[in-house]
Amino acid sequence: MVAETAKLNIDGLKLSYGSKQVIHGITFDIQPNEIFGVIGPAQSGKTSMLKVINRTIDFTADAHVEGTVKMEGQNVFHVKDVYEYRRRIGMVAPLPVGLPLTIYDNVAFAPRSFGMKDKDQLDELVQRCLEQAALWDEVKDRLDTLGTMLSGGQQQRLTIARALSHQPEVLCLDEFSIAIDPVTTMKIEDVLKELRNEMTIILVTNLVQQARRLADRTMFLLNGDLIEVDETEKIFSGNAQETKTNEFVSGAFG
Amino acid sequence: MLQRSKYKVIREVLIEWIIRICGISAVVFVFAIFLFVFWQGKGLIFSGDFDFWKFLTTKEWYPASENNPRYGVSALIAGTVSVTVLAMIIAVPFGLGAALFISEFCSPKLKETLKIVIELLAAIPSVVWGFIGLTIMNHLIMELFGAPIGLTVLNGAIILALMSVPIIVSIGEDALQAVPDSYREAGIGLGVTRWQMVYKVLLPAAKNGLLAAVLLGVGRAIGETMAVLMATGHAVHIPFDAEFPFLHGLDSVRTLTATIAAELGETARDSSHYQVLFIIGILLFTITFAVNLTADLIVKGVKGK
């Protein structure tokens, strides 16, 4: 793992909300085009870490960040245009957030905001994103109905399509399968395997087996500490370096 | 023991009934008020020489004339409408803008301060507003526009706008706060600017609440009496015509509410003048009812979509 080629370098990242520290200095890097799994019980700082990475943490008034996060060598807290930076990262939240717009507008929202006006270009982009999110066939006849009218699993795929709409380099998925059924989950997992050819994926998951199925490497976070990060095979082999990791993946706690 | 004690059963029934009466009382009061107003005015309505169409469409308002009292309220309706509409043109952008700023763009500290100040603004009695209109605004308008008198549509509208803004702001802000944060995060996470997020995501999500805020402001403006009575000059006059700019903001007008307030004390009980003022009351009641009903229908229509 040579640092220069990494997509993201996180170095000594600490995060506190007010006086409560939730991430206690974690250091790791994420390679281009890998699926990077993040596991750990609730309150481990997984979601907060993603918020730091796409800098939505800026909107939490009492949040304080230390350490550096670099994207392709550039410190993300020093980027000139934060909106431009956020576009390079796609974010999918645990519960699907269908914006109060039509299916088409949900996906076209971001590109339009960046100035894409050409109807054909937009149509093509919307179709491609929905296809990539394995949703196109189910919604192609009703693109002008409200996104919030879709079922939970469909809405989640809609948010994935939306996250893809601004052609991100890094796709962050935060426990995306929490609200959807296993069949849909498997569908989306297949999608992710395809997408890794085009982008880097950070997969925060509450299902340790999901990380095992998909991730190249897996990181185990516990109460804001990085316990271990290694090849997924190694983490789940039962012979991980840390006993806590072995206990967690075998279901002893968490 | 499976049986509950008698005391507990009675207490529960009692509480249930008290709550039920509280709920029903709202409806009862509204009907009672309407009936009372109607009762006071009914003598004239059924007297035979009262022409409702003429009442609505003529502008001669000479209720105190000895030989030939005429009751035409079209000028009064025009007064109410012109002041209300102009007030809303001023108040809605300000109110919604302030609500947006407080909810989305300002720091938490400033937010608390602004909310307190705006609540204070809402607590100023209307007669004080009227006084401001009568003195400060009056001079200001005379000097700025060279008008012979400053007690005008514009004066009343500005005063009413200042009175409606706090309502629009606080209800509008509540509506924006009710939009889940996940919407904001999802919008921002897509890499759009804050303003794009507000415009495209937040406003559509909060539109019902914002509409309610505006309509409560309208309700306040239509119903307000004392301030407009003092600020608009109290002249029976239609301030608009068919030619550009349609509305003459520097004309004095008189509103429906101000007419009731100013004249009711001067009339003999059950005289036709007294009764016609109550018919104006019914008219006001109908207008506010229509506004509220429209609001309800619009909100339902928006929801059903």
Chai-1 contact restraints between the chains, C-beta under 6 A:
chainA,res_idxA,chainB,res_idxB,connection_type,confidence,min_distance_angstrom,max_distance_angstrom,comment,restraint_id
A,N54,B,G189,contact,1.0,0.0,6.0,A-B,restraint_1
A,T56,B,E185,contact,1.0,0.0,6.0,A-B,restraint_2
A,T56,B,I188,contact,1.0,0.0,6.0,A-B,restraint_3
A,T56,B,G189,contact,1.0,0.0,6.0,A-B,restraint_4
A,A61,B,P108,contact,1.0,0.0,6.0,A-B,restraint_5
A,Y83,B,G191,contact,1.0,0.0,6.0,A-B,restraint_6
A,Y83,B,T193,contact,1.0,0.0,6.0,A-B,restraint_7
A,R86,B,G191,contact,1.0,0.0,6.0,A-B,restraint_8
A,R87,B,G191,contact,1.0,0.0,6.0,A-B,restraint_9
A,M91,B,G189,contact,1.0,0.0,6.0,A-B,restraint_10
A,V97,B,S182,contact,1.0,0.0,6.0,A-B,restraint_11
A,V97,B,A186,contact,1.0,0.0,6.0,A-B,restraint_12
A,L99,B,V201,contact,1.0,0.0,6.0,A-B,restraint_13
A,P100,B,P204,contact,1.0,0.0,6.0,A-B,restraint_14
A,P100,B,A205,contact,1.0,0.0,6.0,A-B,restraint_15
A,A110,B,L190,contact,1.0,0.0,6.0,A-B,restraint_16
A,S113,B,V192,contact,1.0,0.0,6.0,A-B,restraint_17
A,S113,B,Q196,contact,1.0,0.0,6.0,A-B,restraint_18
A,H166,B,G191,contact,1.0,0.0,6.0,A-B,restraint_19
